[in-house]
Amino acid sequence: MYIAYKGKEKQYAHAKESKREGSKVTSTSIYLGKVADRELGVFYKPERGFFTFDVDTRQYGPPPPAFLYPLDPGKNRAMAFGGAFFLNAFLHRTGMMELIDSLPFGNKDTVRAMVLFYVLSPLANCHAERWYRSSIARLLFPRANLASQRISEMLAAIGSRDGLQNYQERHVSWVFGHLSSDRNILVDSTALENSVRIPLSRPGVHNGTVEICLRFIAVVQRGGMPLYVKTVSGNTVDVSTLPFTLETMKAMGVDLESCTVDAGYNCASNLDMFYDEDHSCAIDFVSRVKSNDLELRQMIDAERDSLQDR
């Protein structure tokens, strides 16, 4: 089977196949509609929308992330100006828009518009297109497509492991290059209640109650600037995540000076990570300890007489 194209300015496509049985030749043809992007193999039919077609399996599929959906000019509408215009100018002025453009999705206007929508609007994703039509974002990002299906495709693309890792590395470099070189960090996590059936949703304990959740880990500079975030399964205990978090910061080129952690991260093996082979403190740290920590009580009893002198 092969794809045949017809037309010049507007092209149309058929998937064709010919078979010979003796002297008889039979042909079959599947109408694919209008050619939306010949290079990417994207077609359009009113009843199906935009799609791809695999001639080997004869299966229809969604357009690839690099496909730019055509504009729907619609009718002239009044547009809100201030918030979107200011935020867009701020992102460009600070260089953050370059970070946003590094996210792995072909239609950069869609990503940019959704960033503004998430920051400026409390509405759910299903209202993004309506917000876009009434905002100056429609002029700032004219090729954005905020239909529900396109938003889902965008989130799937930028949420991939490689995409997130690439963005996190660029973000850390941007923070240290443009904002602050502070290498003093705080590591903490919280439970995000979530009943959506995904692998990360697991029973976890939060504020003394058991709920279906995932855990959100954040690394921030002493001044409050976020450096790194990660989501893990809801039943993951904090103490098991610190080694990976610190190794990740090291791999990103962050030579830590100090680290502040909560009691949930406090255990002997984790504290050893702050010391070198000679048991000298290589990374200063501050940690809250559990109220029933037996080793702490023994240390206090042993050093009580000299604590004030220190």
C-alpha positions as CSV (number, residue, x, y, z in Angstrom):
1,M,0.0,0.0,0.0
2,Y,1.2,3.5,-0.8
3,I,-0.2,7.1,-0.5
4,A,-1.1,8.9,-3.7
5,Y,-1.5,12.7,-3.7
6,K,-3.6,14.8,-6.0
7,G,-3.9,18.6,-6.5
8,K,-1.5,21.5,-6.4
9,E,-2.5,24.3,-4.0
10,K,-4.8,22.0,-2.1
11,Q,-3.7,18.4,-2.0
12,Y,-5.8,15.4,-1.3
13,A,-4.6,11.9,-0.5
14,H,-5.6,8.3,-1.0
15,A,-4.1,5.2,0.4
16,K,-4.0,2.8,-2.5
17,E,-3.1,-0.9,-3.1
18,S,-3.1,-2.9,-6.3
19,K,-3.1,-6.7,-6.5
20,R,-2.7,-8.9,-9.6
21,E,-4.3,-12.3,-9.9
22,G,-3.3,-13.7,-13.2
23,S,-4.3,-11.2,-15.8
24,K,-6.7,-9.4,-13.5
25,V,-5.7,-6.4,-11.5
26,T,-7.8,-5.2,-8.5
27,S,-7.3,-1.9,-6.7
28,T,-8.5,-0.7,-3.3
29,S,-8.4,2.9,-2.2
30,I,-8.9,4.6,1.2
31,Y,-9.7,8.3,1.0
32,L,-7.6,10.2,3.6
33,G,-9.0,13.6,2.9
34,K,-7.1,16.9,2.7
35,V,-3.3,16.9,3.2
36,A,-2.5,19.0,6.3
37,D,1.2,18.4,6.4
38,R,2.7,16.1,3.7
39,E,6.2,16.0,5.4
40,L,4.7,14.7,8.7
41,G,2.0,12.6,7.0
42,V,-0.9,14.4,8.6
43,F,-4.3,14.5,6.9
44,Y,-7.7,16.0,7.7
45,K,-11.3,14.8,7.4
46,P,-14.2,16.6,9.0
47,E,-15.5,13.4,10.7
48,R,-12.1,12.4,12.0
49,G,-10.2,15.6,12.4
50,F,-6.4,15.6,12.0
51,F,-4.8,12.2,11.9
52,T,-2.0,10.1,10.5
53,F,-2.3,6.8,8.6
54,D,0.1,3.8,8.7
55,V,0.1,2.1,5.3
56,D,1.7,-1.0,6.8
57,T,-0.9,-1.6,9.6
58,R,-3.7,0.4,8.1
59,Q,-4.2,2.1,11.5
60,Y,-5.1,5.7,12.1
61,G,-3.1,7.7,14.7
62,P,-2.8,11.1,16.2
63,P,-0.6,13.8,14.6
64,P,3.0,14.0,15.9
65,P,3.9,16.6,18.5
66,A,5.8,18.6,15.9
67,F,2.5,19.2,13.9
68,L,1.3,22.8,14.0
69,Y,-2.5,22.9,13.8
70,P,-4.0,25.5,11.4
71,L,-5.5,28.6,12.8
72,D,-9.2,29.2,13.3
73,P,-9.6,32.9,12.8
74,G,-13.1,33.0,14.3
75,K,-14.8,36.2,14.9
76,N,-13.4,39.4,16.3
77,R,-13.7,39.5,20.1
78,A,-12.9,41.9,22.9
79,M,-9.6,40.9,24.6
80,A,-8.3,41.2,28.2
81,F,-4.9,42.9,28.0
82,G,-3.0,43.5,31.2
83,G,-2.1,40.3,32.9
84,A,-1.1,38.2,29.8
85,F,0.8,41.1,28.3
86,F,2.8,41.8,31.5
87,L,3.5,38.1,32.2
88,N,4.7,37.5,28.6
89,A,7.0,40.6,28.8
90,F,8.3,39.4,32.1
91,L,9.1,35.9,30.8
92,H,11.0,37.3,27.8
93,R,12.8,39.9,29.9
94,T,14.1,37.3,32.4
95,G,15.0,34.7,29.9
96,M,12.4,32.2,31.2
97,M,10.7,32.1,27.9
98,E,13.7,30.4,26.4
99,L,13.3,27.7,29.2
100,I,9.7,27.2,28.3
101,D,10.6,26.9,24.6
102,S,13.0,24.1,25.5
103,L,10.1,21.9,26.4
104,P,9.7,19.1,23.8
105,F,6.5,20.0,22.0
106,G,6.3,21.2,18.4
107,N,3.8,24.0,18.8
108,K,5.6,26.5,21.0
109,D,2.7,28.9,20.9
110,T,0.5,26.3,22.6
111,V,3.0,25.8,25.4
112,R,3.5,29.5,25.9
113,A,-0.3,30.1,26.0
114,M,-0.8,27.3,28.5
115,V,1.9,28.7,30.8
116,L,0.1,32.0,30.9
117,F,-3.3,30.3,31.4
118,Y,-2.0,28.3,34.4
119,V,-0.5,31.4,36.0
120,L,-3.3,33.8,35.4
121,S,-6.5,31.7,35.5
122,P,-7.9,29.4,38.2
123,L,-10.0,27.6,35.6
124,A,-9.7,23.9,34.6
125,N,-8.1,23.0,31.3
126,C,-11.5,22.6,29.5
127,H,-11.8,26.4,29.8
128,A,-8.4,27.2,28.4
129,E,-9.6,27.8,24.8
130,R,-12.3,30.2,26.0
131,W,-9.8,32.1,28.1
132,Y,-7.4,32.3,25.1
133,R,-10.1,33.7,22.8
134,S,-10.8,36.6,25.2
135,S,-7.1,37.4,26.0
136,I,-4.4,39.2,24.2
137,A,-2.6,35.8,24.3
138,R,-4.6,35.2,21.1
139,L,-2.4,37.9,19.4
140,L,0.8,37.1,21.2
141,F,0.6,33.4,20.3
142,P,-1.5,33.2,17.1
143,R,-0.6,29.5,16.4
144,A,-1.7,28.2,19.8
145,N,-4.3,25.5,19.8
146,L,-5.9,25.0,23.2
147,A,-8.5,22.4,22.2
148,S,-8.8,19.8,24.9
149,Q,-7.1,17.1,22.8
150,R,-4.2,19.3,21.9
151,I,-3.6,20.2,25.6
152,S,-3.6,16.5,26.5
153,E,-1.0,15.9,23.7
154,M,1.1,18.7,25.0
155,L,1.1,17.5,28.6
156,A,2.0,14.0,27.5
157,A,4.9,15.3,25.5
158,I,6.4,17.6,28.0
159,G,5.8,15.2,30.9
160,S,8.0,12.5,29.4
161,R,11.1,11.5,31.5
162,D,13.6,12.8,29.0
163,G,11.6,16.1,28.5
164,L,11.5,16.7,32.3
165,Q,15.1,15.9,32.9
166,N,16.2,18.2,30.0
167,Y,14.1,21.0,31.4
168,Q,15.3,20.6,35.0
169,E,18.9,20.8,33.9
170,R,18.2,24.0,31.8
171,H,16.3,25.5,34.7
172,V,19.1,24.9,37.2
173,S,21.6,26.5,34.8
174,W,19.3,29.4,34.3
175,V,18.9,30.1,38.0
176,F,22.6,30.0,38.7
177,G,23.4,32.0,35.6
178,H,20.7,34.7,35.9
179,L,19.3,34.9,39.5
180,S,21.4,33.4,42.3
181,S,24.5,31.3,42.8
182,D,23.3,30.4,46.3
183,R,24.3,26.7,47.0
184,N,22.4,26.5,50.3
185,I,19.2,24.4,49.8
186,L,16.2,23.1,51.6
187,V,14.7,19.7,50.7
188,D,11.1,19.0,51.7
189,S,8.0,17.1,50.4
190,T,4.3,17.1,50.7
191,A,1.5,14.7,49.8
192,L,-0.8,15.7,46.9
193,E,-4.2,14.1,47.2
194,N,-5.0,12.4,43.9
195,S,-7.6,9.8,43.1
196,V,-6.7,9.5,39.4
197,R,-5.7,6.0,38.6
198,I,-2.0,6.4,37.7
199,P,1.0,4.4,38.9
200,L,2.0,7.2,41.3
201,S,-1.3,7.2,43.2
202,R,-0.8,5.1,46.3
203,P,-2.1,5.1,49.9
204,G,0.1,7.4,52.0
205,V,0.0,9.1,55.4
206,H,-0.4,12.8,55.5
207,N,-1.0,14.8,58.6
208,G,-1.9,11.6,60.4
209,T,-4.5,10.5,57.9
210,V,-4.3,7.9,55.2
211,E,-5.3,9.1,51.7
212,I,-4.6,8.2,48.1
213,C,-1.9,10.6,47.0
214,L,1.4,11.1,45.3
215,R,4.4,12.8,47.0
216,F,5.8,16.0,45.6
217,I,9.5,16.7,46.4
218,A,10.9,20.2,46.1
219,V,14.5,21.6,46.4
220,V,14.7,25.3,46.9
221,Q,17.4,27.8,47.5
222,R,17.7,29.5,50.9
223,G,16.0,32.6,49.4
224,G,13.1,30.5,48.2
225,M,13.9,30.0,44.5
226,P,12.8,26.5,43.3
227,L,15.7,24.5,41.8
228,Y,14.3,21.0,41.3
229,V,11.0,19.1,41.7
230,K,10.0,15.5,41.4
231,T,6.9,13.4,42.0
232,V,7.1,9.9,43.4
233,S,4.6,7.2,44.5
234,G,2.4,8.2,47.4
235,N,3.6,5.4,49.6
236,T,7.3,6.4,49.3
237,V,8.8,7.4,52.6
238,D,10.8,10.6,52.7
239,V,13.9,8.9,54.1
240,S,14.4,6.9,51.0
241,T,14.3,9.9,48.6
242,L,17.1,12.1,50.0
243,P,20.1,10.1,48.5
244,F,18.6,10.3,45.0
245,T,17.8,14.0,45.4
246,L,21.3,15.0,46.5
247,E,22.9,12.9,43.8
248,T,20.7,14.6,41.2
249,M,21.8,18.0,42.4
250,K,25.4,16.9,42.2
251,A,24.8,15.5,38.6
252,M,23.4,18.9,37.7
253,G,26.6,20.6,38.8
254,V,25.4,22.0,42.1
255,D,28.2,21.8,44.6
256,L,26.2,22.2,47.8
257,E,27.3,24.2,50.8
258,S,24.5,23.4,53.2
259,C,21.2,21.5,53.3
260,T,18.2,21.8,55.5
261,V,16.0,18.7,55.9
262,D,13.0,17.8,57.9
263,A,12.8,14.9,60.5
264,G,11.4,12.6,57.9
265,Y,14.7,12.5,56.1
266,N,16.8,12.0,59.2
267,C,18.5,8.6,59.5
268,A,22.1,7.5,60.1
269,S,22.7,6.6,56.4
270,N,21.3,9.9,55.2
271,L,23.4,11.9,57.6
272,D,26.5,10.1,56.5
273,M,26.0,11.6,53.1
274,F,27.0,15.0,54.6
275,Y,30.4,13.7,55.7
276,D,33.5,12.8,53.7
277,E,35.6,9.7,54.1
278,D,37.5,11.2,57.0
279,H,34.2,11.9,58.7
280,S,34.6,15.6,58.4
281,C,31.5,17.5,57.6
282,A,31.6,18.2,53.8
283,I,28.1,19.7,53.5
284,D,26.7,21.7,56.5
285,F,23.3,20.6,57.4
286,V,20.4,21.4,59.7
287,S,17.8,18.7,60.5
288,R,14.8,18.5,62.8
289,V,14.8,15.3,64.7
290,K,12.0,13.1,65.9
291,S,10.9,13.7,69.5
292,N,11.5,10.0,70.4
293,D,15.0,9.7,68.9
294,L,16.9,7.5,71.3
295,E,20.3,8.3,69.9
296,L,19.7,12.0,70.2
297,R,18.8,11.6,73.8
298,Q,21.9,9.6,74.5
299,M,24.0,12.3,72.8
300,I,22.5,15.1,74.8
301,D,23.0,13.1,78.0
302,A,26.6,12.5,77.1
303,E,27.4,16.1,76.1
304,R,25.1,18.0,78.4
305,D,27.8,19.6,80.5
306,S,29.6,21.1,77.5
307,L,26.7,22.0,75.2
308,Q,26.5,25.6,76.4
309,D,30.2,26.1,75.7
310,R,29.7,25.0,72.1
